[in-house]
Amino acid sequence: MFRLAIIALLLNFTTLYSQESKLDSQFHKERRDEVRKRMPEKSVAVFFSSAIRNRSNDVDFLYHQDANFYYLTGWKEPHAVLLIYKEKQKDEIGFYNEKIYVRERDAYREMWDGKRKGVEGALKMDFNRVFSKEDFKDANHLFSKFNSVLLFDFKNDTRNFKNDPNDLYDLTNFFKKEINFPDSFDPIRYRIYNRIKNFDYEKIEILKDEINFYIERDESLLEDPNINAFLEAQNEDFYNEIKKRATFELKDYNFDVESLPGIMADLRERKTPKEIEILRKAVSISVIGQIEVMKAMKPGMSESEIQGIHEFVFKKYGVPYEGYPSIVGAGGNGCILHYIDNNDTAFNNQLVLMDVGAEYLGYTADVTRTIPSNGKYSDEQRELYDIVYEAQEEGIKAAVVGAKFSDIYRACYDVIESGLVRLGIVGSLNESERYREVRKYFPHGVAHHIGLDVHDPGNYQLLEPEMIITVEPGIYIPEGSNCDPKWWNIGIRIEDDILITSKGPENLSRLAPRKWEEIEEIMKLDSALDSFILPEIN
C-alpha cells in the first residue's frame, strides 16, 4: 500500500510541476503595497540588494539575492536600491510612491558574466520610477524631511569594487552619510535606548528583563552609563530622567532599524496562495530526493555521495540549487546539528541523518529523514527512533490555528523526556535537573517558518492559517555522553513541512516515509542508480 502511495506521489508531481507557478510583477507590487500600508506616517523604507561574495581569489560565489529585496521586486541582480514611500512624492513627471535603482547594461561584462536586464528590463516590472544606480548619489533624496527612514542594519561583508564608483559599497556609504548613520553604530544599544525612550512605567520590570537578556550576551553593555543607571534606578523620577537622556542621545537620528524587520516578518510569515503552490513543489522535489536516496543507500557510500544523489534529483527536476547547505551526517556526525562537511566515508551500520531541501523559484523546503545505512535499524536505533517519531506526531497534532510555537515544543518535549527516562538515558531527577539532562540530548527548538529563507522571518506568536512551518524534534547522543555506550553516536531528527490551515495541520512532506518499518520497506526497492558504476581511478 505504501509503495502505491509513492507511485501516486510521482504521478501527481509530474502534473503539479508542469503547471505555471512563477511569481509575476503583480505579486511583487502587491507586496510593496502591503509594506506601505504598515509603514508609519511620513516615512520612507530603503532596501539594498545583497552583496557579491568572494569564494577565492577572482572567483565569486553564485549570486543570491537578498530575500526581502526579491520578495518586493523580483529583481535578481546585484548593486540595486529600492525606496518605498508612505505618501506619494512628486517630481517633474508626476506622482510616485517608489523608486528602484539598478545596475546598467554593459556589453563587455555581459560577454563574460551573462546578460543584464538594466533599466530597460526593470521598466517592464511595474515600478513607478526606474533609474540607473549611478543616479542614486546625484538624486536629492531629502531623507531629513521624513519622520523616519526605515532600514535593516547593514552587513559588514560588502566589497568595494574599485573600478565601479557606484557599486553597493559606494551606494550604502553614500546613504549612511545622508542619514547621519554613525560608523560605530551598535544595533543592540540603539534598541535598548529606544526601549528606554518609549518605556511604560507600569511595564518597567519587563523592560529590565529584556535589557538583562542582552547583557547576558554582551556584558560590555553594562559600561554604558545610561543603561547601567536605568537598571539601578529606584523611583519614577529617576527613570524619567534617564528617559530624557536616551531621547537626547537619539535626537540626531531619524533612521529606524527596528520597524522594518517587524513589517517584513508580519508579511512573510503568512504565505499567499501562489507562495504555497511554489512551496508545495519545493517540498515535493525534496520528498522524491529522500525516497530515491532510501532506495539507493548501500553500506560503504560516503556522505558526499548521498548528498550528491539528493541534489542530482533536484537538478533532474530543473531545480539547480539546494535551499541551504545540505546536512548529511552519519553516526556521530548526525549529532552535530548543522554538520555540513559531509566528507565522512567510514561508516557501515550507522544511521545517516539527511537534512536537505530543494530551492524552487527562490523558496526552500526543509525535510529531514534519518535512515540506516545498511537498510535495517538496530534495536537501539529503533527504540530511539520511535521516541522521536512519536514526539513529532504529537508536535504536528499541536500545530493548530491559535496555538503557540511553545505548545509544539512542549508536546515534543514531553514525549522525548518520558522516552529518555524510560530507557535509562536520563535519570529520574527532580524536574529542573531532568530538564537540563534532557536538553543535552534535545538541545534545539522544533518549529520555524520556511519560505524564501529556510528560517523565514516571523513574529513567532500564535499560529495562523497560511503559515508553513517545520516540526522537527530530535535526539542526539554523542560519544562520551553520560549514559550506556550502546546509545553513543546515534543522532536522529525527523523534520516535516507543515501548512497551517483552519481544518488542521497539513503535512506537505508526508509521503517521504517516516515510520521505521516504511523506511526499511522502501530501502528494499531497486534504485535506478544501482547500475550506475564508474570505473576505478588508480
DOLO-381771 format. One record per residue (C-alpha): residue in three letters; z, x, y. Coordinates in pm, whole numbers, padded with zeros to 5 digits, always signed. Example, Ala and Ser with C-alpha at 12.3 -4.5 7.8 and 13.67 -1.06 7.14 Angstrom:
REM residues 2
ALA+00780+01230-00450SER+00714+01367-00106
//
This chain:
REM residues 538
MET+00000+00000+00000PHE+00090+00277+00244ARG-00239+00455+00172LEU-00422+00133+00265ALA-00236+00127+00595ILE-00355+00481+00668ILE-00716+00382+00594ALA-00676+00083+00827LEU-00549+00316+01100LEU-00856+00536+01069LEU-01092+00237+01082ASN-00914+00078+01377PHE-00903+00406+01563THR-01278+00453+01532THR-01325+00123+01717LEU-01049+00198+01967TYR-01181+00541+02051SER-01532+00412+02118GLN-01410+00181+02394GLU-01426+00290+02758SER-01083+00378+02890LYS-01124+00626+03173LEU-00929+00573+03492ASP-01154+00488+03786SER-01125+00537+04162GLN-00986+00185+04200PHE-00689+00275+03977HIS-00605+00578+04189LYS-00649+00383+04513GLU-00409+00115+04388ARG-00157+00385+04302ARG-00182+00525+04657ASP-00132+00176+04796GLU+00181+00139+04585VAL+00318+00468+04720ARG+00250+00345+05074LYS+00445+00024+05012ARG+00751+00225+04911MET+00739+00474+05198PRO+00982+00436+05492GLU+00858+00332+05835LYS+00675+00593+06044SER+00631+00839+05759VAL+00358+01048+05601ALA+00357+01173+05240VAL+00194+01509+05168PHE+00082+01616+04820PHE-00065+01953+04721SER-00274+02029+04414SER-00127+02268+04159ALA-00179+02643+04178ILE-00423+02854+03977ARG-00202+03059+03748ASN-00285+03404+03620ARG-00288+03481+03248SER-00363+03853+03258ASN-00549+04089+03490ASP-00857+03900+03611VAL-00821+03611+03363ASP-00657+03283+03470PHE-00505+03009+03260LEU-00716+02698+03220TYR-00655+02495+03536HIS-00436+02187+03502GLN-00394+01956+03797ASP-00054+01854+03932ALA+00030+01525+03759ASN+00120+01338+04078PHE-00191+01461+04255TYR-00412+01347+03967TYR-00230+01015+03939LEU-00304+00937+04304THR-00653+01084+04335GLY-00824+01155+04001TRP-00911+01493+04155LYS-00905+01784+03908GLU-00990+02081+04131PRO-00752+02330+04298HIS-00684+02404+04668ALA-00656+02042+04779VAL-00420+01839+05001LEU-00362+01463+05013LEU-00196+01282+05305ILE-00084+00920+05277TYR+00033+00742+05594LYS+00267+00446+05603GLU+00096+00296+05908LYS-00271+00306+05999GLN-00385+00601+06207LYS-00678+00608+06448ASP-00950+00864+06516GLU-01290+00855+06686ILE-01439+00673+06384GLY-01173+00404+06348PHE-00858+00337+06148TYR-00749+00513+05830ASN-00432+00548+05623GLU-00507+00854+05409LYS-00687+01188+05413ILE-00787+01433+05145TYR-00890+01795+05197VAL-01087+01955+04912ARG-01248+02282+04810GLU-01601+02345+04937ARG-01912+02386+04725ASP-02003+02750+04657ALA-02325+02821+04469TYR-02225+03176+04377ARG-01882+03086+04240GLU-02024+02781+04064MET-02260+03012+03875TRP-01953+03189+03734ASP-01689+02915+03711GLY-01872+02584+03691LYS-01976+02310+03928ARG-01752+02193+04211LYS-01752+01840+04348GLY-01692+01940+04710VAL-01669+01694+04998GLU-01974+01507+04869GLY-01803+01439+04537ALA-01478+01327+04699LEU-01667+01083+04924LYS-01764+00891+04610MET-01400+00843+04510ASP-01294+00578+04764PHE-01085+00787+05005ASN-01053+00681+05373ARG-01122+01029+05507VAL-01255+01336+05326PHE-01261+01687+05474SER-01318+02043+05362LYS-00994+02234+05307GLU-01094+02478+05578ASP-01046+02189+05825PHE-00680+02140+05734LYS-00545+02412+05961ASP-00766+02302+06253ALA-00661+01937+06245ASN-00399+01812+06489HIS-00164+01657+06234LEU+00124+01594+06477PHE+00377+01593+06195SER+00660+01594+06451LYS+00573+01240+06561PHE+00677+01095+06224ASN+01032+00993+06144SER+00992+01161+05807VAL+00741+01386+05633LEU+00777+01320+05260LEU+00705+01604+05019PHE+00806+01775+04698ASP+00984+02108+04720PHE+00742+02397+04692LYS+00683+02605+04380ASN+00709+02982+04414ASP+00412+03075+04194THR+00121+03024+04434ARG-00104+03331+04460ASN-00273+03444+04777PHE-00648+03483+04720LYS-00726+03746+04982ASN-01094+03652+05007ASP-01012+03289+05094PRO-00818+03223+05418ASN-00786+02856+05327ASP-00658+02871+04969LEU-00349+02682+04852TYR-00125+02970+04957ASP-00253+02955+05314LEU-00255+02576+05328THR+00108+02547+05219ASN+00225+02825+05452PHE+00049+02658+05746PHE+00209+02325+05654LYS+00556+02482+05629LYS+00526+02617+05982GLU+00403+02281+06108ILE+00714+02101+05978ASN+00963+02381+06055PHE+01034+02441+05686PRO+01283+02731+05655ASP+01194+03033+05442SER+01540+03026+05284PHE+01536+02654+05209ASP+01783+02554+04937PRO+01699+02207+04798ILE+02043+02157+04642ARG+02230+02245+04961TYR+01989+02023+05153ARG+02058+01739+04909ILE+02434+01776+04946TYR+02409+01783+05327ASN+02201+01466+05317ARG+02460+01301+05095ILE+02740+01402+05334LYS+02538+01286+05634ASN+02492+00938+05483PHE+02807+00900+05273ASP+03007+00579+05243TYR+03380+00642+05277GLU+03450+00385+05004LYS+03249+00598+04757ILE+03392+00936+04854GLU+03511+01025+04503ILE+03166+00955+04356LEU+03011+01195+04607LYS+03274+01461+04534ASP+03197+01432+04163GLU+02826+01478+04237ILE+02892+01786+04453ASN+03115+01936+04183PHE+02836+01875+03931TYR+02608+02101+04138ILE+02883+02358+04192GLU+02932+02392+03815ARG+02571+02511+03801ASP+02580+02720+04118GLU+02921+02844+04234SER+02769+03001+04546LEU+02768+02652+04698LEU+03142+02696+04750GLU+03062+02970+05000ASP+02916+02705+05231PRO+03195+02619+05480ASN+03087+02258+05528ILE+03065+02183+05156ASN+03399+02351+05096ALA+03562+02164+05385PHE+03428+01832+05261LEU+03578+01884+04917GLU+03916+01975+05067ALA+03925+01704+05336GLN+04219+01464+05318ASN+04153+01192+05573GLU+03866+00982+05708ASP+03862+01150+06050PHE+03806+01493+05894TYR+03533+01350+05669ASN+03360+01211+05977GLU+03383+01550+06149ILE+03210+01718+05854LYS+02955+01436+05854LYS+02870+01527+06214ARG+02834+01893+06118ALA+02593+01806+05834THR+02390+01587+06068PHE+02370+01870+06322GLU+02254+02116+06053LEU+01969+01879+05961LYS+01872+01780+06315ASP+01567+02008+06335TYR+01415+01874+06017ASN+01210+01561+05984PHE+01092+01655+05635ASP+01235+01484+05326VAL+01217+01641+04978GLU+01418+01367+04806SER+01245+01035+04870LEU+00900+01120+04734PRO+01017+01225+04385GLY+01204+00894+04368ILE+00898+00697+04478MET+00681+00864+04216ALA+00945+00809+03946ASP+00952+00438+04037LEU+00576+00418+03995ARG+00516+00638+03693GLU+00796+00520+03465ARG+00618+00186+03408LYS+00261+00209+03282THR-00033-00006+03382PRO-00243-00172+03107LYS-00507+00100+03145GLU-00247+00375+03106ILE-00103+00204+02798GLU-00452+00190+02648ILE-00503+00561+02710LEU-00162+00650+02567ARG-00232+00444+02256LYS-00535+00665+02195ALA-00343+00986+02260VAL-00079+00872+02011SER-00339+00764+01752ILE-00504+01106+01765SER-00164+01273+01722VAL-00079+01046+01429ILE-00400+01140+01249GLY-00321+01506+01314GLN+00017+01464+01143ILE-00140+01285+00847GLU-00412+01547+00799VAL-00156+01828+00808MET+00056+01649+00548LYS-00249+01635+00322ALA-00346+01997+00388MET+00002+02155+00370LYS+00039+02416+00098PRO+00304+02681+00027GLY+00208+03008+00190MET+00049+02853+00500SER+00153+03009+00829GLU+00298+02822+01126SER-00005+02908+01334GLU-00239+02774+01063ILE-00050+02445+01065GLN-00070+02435+01443GLY-00440+02504+01420ILE-00502+02204+01193HIS-00329+01971+01438GLU-00531+02099+01729PHE-00854+02105+01525VAL-00807+01731+01465PHE-00760+01682+01840LYS-01085+01861+01912LYS-01274+01667+01645TYR-01190+01356+01846GLY-01318+01517+02163VAL-00972+01598+02297PRO-00975+01965+02390TYR-00607+02011+02478GLU-00259+01951+02350GLY-00021+01790+02600TYR+00235+02073+02577PRO+00272+02395+02376SER+00278+02292+02011ILE+00607+02339+01826VAL+00567+02432+01458GLY+00889+02574+01319ALA+00956+02647+00953GLY+01307+02686+00815GLY+01542+02836+01073ASN+01269+02825+01336GLY+01295+02447+01321CYS+01648+02483+01459ILE+01509+02629+01785LEU+01447+02320+01995HIS+01150+02449+02194TYR+01017+02708+01949ILE+00656+02787+02041ASP+00596+03133+01889ASN+00455+02966+01576ASN+00388+03303+01415ASP+00606+03300+01103THR+00428+03346+00770ALA+00715+03398+00524PHE+00821+03054+00404ASN+00765+02860+00084ASN+01023+02591+00010GLN+01144+02523+00361LEU+01099+02228+00593VAL+00840+02253+00868LEU+00916+02075+01196MET+00595+01981+01382ASP+00634+01854+01739VAL+00273+01818+01854GLY+00098+01580+02095ALA-00264+01531+02195GLU-00352+01501+02564TYR-00615+01232+02613LEU-00757+01182+02964GLY-00453+01359+03104TYR-00193+01150+02916THR+00007+01309+02638ALA+00159+01178+02318ASP+00477+01331+02175VAL+00513+01291+01799THR+00734+01492+01562ARG+00748+01497+01184THR+00944+01727+00954ILE+00789+01782+00612PRO+00849+02006+00307SER+00609+02298+00285ASN+00587+02258-00094GLY+00539+01880-00086LYS+00886+01784-00209TYR+01221+01763-00030SER+01519+01934-00191ASP+01839+01733-00238GLU+01998+01887+00072GLN+01688+01840+00282ARG+01655+01480+00172GLU+02019+01396+00244LEU+01994+01527+00600TYR+01651+01375+00648ASP+01781+01028+00556ILE+02054+01059+00819VAL+01800+01142+01091TYR+01570+00863+00973GLU+01848+00602+00981ALA+01959+00731+01322GLN+01607+00688+01456GLU+01581+00339+01307GLU+01896+00238+01494GLY+01774+00409+01812ILE+01443+00222+01804LYS+01624-00109+01748ALA+01834-00035+02058ALA+01525+00027+02275VAL+01501-00325+02416VAL+01445-00460+02766GLY+01766-00434+02968ALA+01923-00162+02752LYS+02038+00170+02891PHE+01899+00503+02775SER+02258+00584+02677ASP+02253+00284+02438ILE+01971+00451+02243TYR+02162+00778+02232ARG+02482+00610+02118ALA+02301+00424+01839CYS+02155+00753+01711TYR+02476+00949+01760ASP+02694+00710+01562VAL+02470+00739+01255ILE+02448+01119+01278GLU+02823+01159+01332SER+02915+00948+01029GLY+02650+01121+00819LEU+02765+01473+00905VAL+03126+01377+00837ARG+03030+01218+00502LEU+02851+01538+00393GLY+03145+01754+00499ILE+02940+01942+00759VAL+03173+01813+01031GLY+03543+01774+00954SER+03742+01458+01030LEU+03881+01592+01358ASN+04008+01387+01650GLU+03736+01212+01848SER+03681+01473+02121GLU+03681+01765+01877ARG+03450+01581+01641TYR+03210+01511+01931ARG+03195+01883+02014GLU+03127+01966+01649VAL+02852+01705+01616ARG+02688+01829+01937LYS+02648+02173+01778TYR+02408+02015+01527PHE+02268+01739+01751PRO+02253+01904+02094HIS+01987+01704+02281GLY+01913+01359+02419VAL+01695+01118+02225ALA+01470+00941+02475HIS+01239+01034+02762HIS+00934+00884+02930ILE+00587+01011+02838GLY+00266+00987+03039LEU+00080+01245+03246ASP+00374+01474+03169VAL+00531+01498+02827HIS+00861+01450+03012ASP+00732+01196+03260PRO+00940+01118+03570GLY+01162+00814+03568ASN+01491+00686+03704TYR+01646+00654+03357GLN+01834+00335+03439LEU+01756+00021+03238LEU+01461-00014+03002GLU+01181-00234+03138PRO+00857-00369+02992GLU+00557-00133+03006MET+00771+00179+02974ILE+00668+00420+02698ILE+00949+00642+02577THR+01030+00864+02283VAL+01309+00812+02032GLU+01380+01150+01871PRO+01714+01221+01702GLY+01755+01545+01511ILE+01990+01763+01311TYR+01969+02144+01333ILE+02187+02373+01121PRO+02100+02739+01189GLU+02206+03024+00965GLY+02569+03121+01019SER+02685+02769+01104ASN+03044+02674+01015CYS+02953+02476+00703ASP+02840+02529+00346PRO+02545+02775+00349LYS+02340+02531+00141TRP+02275+02344+00469TRP+02170+02652+00666ASN+01821+02686+00816ILE+01748+02316+00796GLY+01609+02169+01116ILE+01492+01806+01122ARG+01357+01594+01406ILE+01171+01263+01382GLU+01008+01150+01706ASP+00801+00843+01782ASP+00646+00696+02095ILE+00782+00350+02173LEU+00628+00089+02402ILE+00896-00133+02554THR+00789-00499+02550SER+00956-00833+02614LYS+00916-00904+02242GLY+01094-00586+02136PRO+01006-00217+02085GLU+00659-00134+01952ASN+00633+00195+01765LEU+00291+00329+01866SER+00309+00616+01616ARG+00447+00415+01325LEU+00154+00498+01092ALA+00248+00864+01078PRO+00471+00848+00767ARG+00844+00869+00844LYS+01023+00788+00517TRP+01056+01091+00293GLU+00904+00901-00001GLU+00594+00814+00205ILE+00557+01171+00325GLU+00572+01305-00031GLU+00312+01047-00135ILE+00071+01144+00144MET+00117+01512+00064LYS-00024+01448-00285LEU-00359+01337-00142ASP-00660+01566-00128SER-00745+01725+00205ALA-01091+01779+00349LEU-00972+02135+00417ASP-00897+02218+00053SER-01245+02366+00009PHE-01238+02548+00342ILE-01175+02900+00215LEU-01253+03201+00431PRO-01342+03544+00293GLU-01073+03809+00284ILE-01082+04076+00552ASN-00983+04427+00450
//
